[in-house]
Amino acid sequence: TRTYAPVIKAILELHRNKINGIVHCSGGAQTKVLYFIDQLHVIKDNMFPIPPLFELIQSQSGTNWEEMYRVFNMGHRMELYVPEEISDDIIRISKSFNIDAQIIGRTEVSDSKKLTISSPFGTFVYTG
């Protein structure tokens, strides 16, 4: 188990007023963000590679990939919703704690709440 408290503390010390949201992708997995948005389309189209454990769970259970992203974090555990201009600094801070970080997508204004995940296993659209 990894605690993100030290890295989040360091990020908050520098960028608290620029962070629009923080989502720990447990108990709701990749769709958890839908609980916290309104009139926003979250697009995750550059996620980290899926760890082999989740491919094993999928192959052994026969669960379809759309449901896998709804139930499991797929190795992608923490999201920060920030303006793009501070993303490089957040990535730098994360890497200083030996935690990989990258831009995984973007948000767009929408007339409803929606999440689109583009993965090697398909593109999945979730609504809340």
N, C-alpha and C positions, 0 to 999 in steps of 0.2 A: 504494500500500500504506500502510495506517495501522498504526502501532504503538500498542498500548494500554498499554504499560509505564508512562508517566507517570500516566495516570488510575488504573490499578490500584494503583500505588504510593501515590497520595494516598488512595485508598479503604482500602487495607490499614493505612495509618498511623492511621486513625480507627476502623476497624471489623473488624480482623483476627479477633478472637475471636467475632464474630457472623456471619461468612460461612460458610455450609454447603457451598458449592461454587462453582467458577468453571469455565465451559466455553467454550473458543474453538471456535466452530462451523465448523471446517475439518476435512477428513479424517473425515467422518462426518456432516457437515452438521447439520440439525436433529434428527437421531436420535442424535447422538453422546452425549447425556446418558444413554442407555440403558446405556452401558458403565460408568457410575458409580453406579447406583442399585440398590436391592433393596427390594422391598416398598413401592414408591412409585409413584404415578400422577402424572406431570407433565402438566399441561394448559396448552397454549399457545393462548390464545383472544383475544389482543389484540396480535398481532404488527404490526410496521411494514409499511407498504405495500410490495409487491414492486417492486423496480426494473425498469424496462422491459427491461433486458438479459435477465432470466430469462424474461420473457414471450416474448421473441424466440427464446431457446434452445428453449423448450417448443414454440412454434408451428413452428419449422423442423425440430425433431427428432421431433416427435410423441410425445415422452415424456409419460406420464401424470403428473398433478400429484402423486400420492402418491409416485412415484419421484423427482420433482424435489426434494421436501422431504428425501428420503433421501440425495440426491447433492449438492445445492447448499445453500449457506447462505441463499439467497434474500434476500440483503442484510441479513441479521440475523446479526451476527458474534460477539458476546460475551454470555454469560449469567452473571449472578451470582445464586446462590440464597441469599436472605437473609430474615430476619424482616421482615414488612411495615413494622414501626415504623422501620426505618432506610432504607427505600426512597426516601423523599423526599430524604434527605441524599445518597444515592448518585446520584440523578438530578441534584441540584444540583451535585455534584462533577463529574460527567460533562459537564454543560453548561458548566461553567467552562473545560473543555478544548475547547469547541465540538463536543462529541459528543452527538448526540441520545440520550436514554435514556427508557425508560418501563417500567412494569410490564407484562409480556407474558403473565402467567398466574399459575399457582399450583401447589402440590403437595398431594396427598392421600395418606394412608396407604392401602395396598392389600395384598392377599395375593400380588401378583406385581408385576413391573416393567412399566410401561406408559406410553406417551406418546400423547397425543391432541393433534392440531393441527387447529384450526378456522380455515379460510381462506376467501377469496372463491371458491375453486375446489372446496370440499368439506371434509368432516371426515374426517381420516385417523387410524387407530389403529395404532400400532406396538407390538410386544412384543419383549422381548429374551430 
